[in-house]
Amino acid sequence: MADTTVSGLTSSLFYQPAITFTGLGSGIDSQTMINRLVEVEGRQLKRFSAWKEEWLAKIEALSALEDKLRAFRTTAAGMDSPGEFQVRQVSVSDPGMLAASAAPGAALGSHRLLIQQLAQNEVEVHQGLPGADTVVNASGTAKTLALTYAGSTFTVNVPSGATLTDLAAAINGSGANPGVQALVVDLGAAAGASRYRLMLQGRDTGAANTITVADALTTLNGTDGTLDFTAATFSETQNAANAQLRLNGYPPDGWIERSANLITDLIPGVSLSLSGTSATPVTVSVAPDTAAMQEKITALVERYNEVAAYIRELTKFDPVTKKAGLLLGNYVVQLVKSGLTQAATGNAPGFASPADPYLSLAQVGITTDADPSSPTFGQLKLDEAALSAALRERPEAVGELFAAAFAGVSDDTTGTISYVSALPDITKPGIYAVTATVQGGVLTGGTINGHPAIVSGDTLTGAAGFPEYGLAVKVALTDGDHTGVVRLKSGLSRTLRDRLDELLSLATGPVHILIKNYQDIINGIDDKIELETRRLEAYRQRLTEQFARLEAVLGQLNDQANYLAGQIQKMNNTRS
């Protein structure tokens, strides 16, 4: 690899001319002198290289900051909705009867389940044959066995010479088979000539999944050299049935039925896996998993602090060593810092007291270290005991503080003005004052956030170009001038996620744009380095040629001097 610093000037970076200097003519080490002169002339190149290294280091630091912001964003996005943040835990009074699990955000409470019957599949068993290898079709031509499952009929081809085992394989291997499984069961020698039974069972539970032999389409019927596999030769040993249960005593005179024992649509957000019947109700309790919620909050604080600590490292100034951080005073880093600080330390958008118990992180035990002398200055401090208490006392309120997702509410206790809807990711979360005028039972006008709103029937909608764009409120058509406040709430996790999305945007994100700008600067420096390198190559070549000519001239002069010295020596010898 070629050297890229000035220290490599004498090795591989520059063109090395073919001319070499022996110094025999002049006694001068010309090559060393040329190298030194080129090195001195290369000071500008050295400055360019150092300059490039500085910008590269800044890009590396900004890229590392981007990585930390992305990790932070991933954590925030993983807990920015009630379904993700409000983790549930489930307890069952009799785990032998059923198992249960709850999705995040499932409704809290206890439920009583009385399980009357489990769902089951149908099983039909043939009257039996003496061997698994007993030929069922000796007709010399192919025969058929037609079965109906869950209302669908399919036909199995049974070739001549097929045994009972072959018949089971043909049923299982049929591409038209909608869900019948066949197996040959050996009842043992005591069963005599009927010890081998063809058993048919449905793959699915539920009353609709019955199995019958379609006799009209079956030619494996005991005639023409075949054994009899018509419907009359089969016995139902287990009927297709639905699960039957009551929820909280309902219905009092009947049963709730499901075709499977895994039930996910009875209690919102709760999955039930039935495994037994019960004479008395089984209690299923859904409660907040505060430990899991606290773990998520802790992770969010840790990601925030990783970013804050890194920014502090990049922007610090050591008064003792007089050394500054790599990005001290950088406006983009300051923008990132202030943006995240505002999102983490302010009230959650749209939240208001006393309707919302918690408005900010500080109220649940998360504060900012404001001591400049502290090693964690600017980072969030987590009071785990305070957070645990908040989660224990008001888990739903803590959940809203972190994970409310466009939750609209009206503070109008008269019921005249009520929240209807908003446009996700378009309407800005916040607190909006609403005015409305109703005359003759008709909504004639109104404002949202002080701006004229669009009137449609009994609804006011925020106009485009304002934060309230898309916010719809309904007005009771009672004559008079009405006022109210509507709030659109967004949890702090979502607020942080949105701010991080802005900071990390490839189109408008300040960090990405700055990295690109720095790369453009480096490209400009590379151009300068290339020009300077070519100039130094030319300079070295000129010096080489000049020193070569000097060596030649000095060699000639030495020759002349030697000649004259010889002539003078001859003259002196002649005189003597």
Secondary structure, DSSP 8 states (H G I E B T S, - for coil): ----SGGGTTTTSS---S-----TTTS--HHHHHHHHHHHHTHHHHHHHHHHHHHHHHHHHHHHHHHHHHHHHHHHHTTSSHHHHS-EEEEES-TTTEEEEE-TT---EEEEEEEEE--B--EEEE--BS-TT-BSB-SSS-EEEEEEETTEEEEEEE-TT-BHHHHHHHHHH-TT-SSEEEEEEE--GGGGGG-EEEEEEESS-STT--EEE-GGG---BS-TTB-B-SGGGEEEEE--B-EEEEETTBSTTS-EEESSSEEEEEETTEEEEE----SS-EEEEEEE-HHHHHHHHHHHHHHHHHHHHHHHHHH-EETTTTEE-TTTT-HHHHHHHHHHHHHHHS--TT--TTTSS--SGGGGTEEE---TTSTTTTSEEE-HHHHHHHHHH-HHHHHHHHH-EEEEEE--TTSSEEEEE--TTTS--EEEEEEEEEETTEEEEEEETTEE-EEETTEEE--TTSTTTT-EEEE---SEEEEEEEEEEE-HHHHHHHHHHHHH-TTT-HHHHHHHHHHHHHHHHHHHHHHHHHHHHHHHHHHHHHHHHHHHHHHHHHHHHHHHHHHHHHHHHHH-
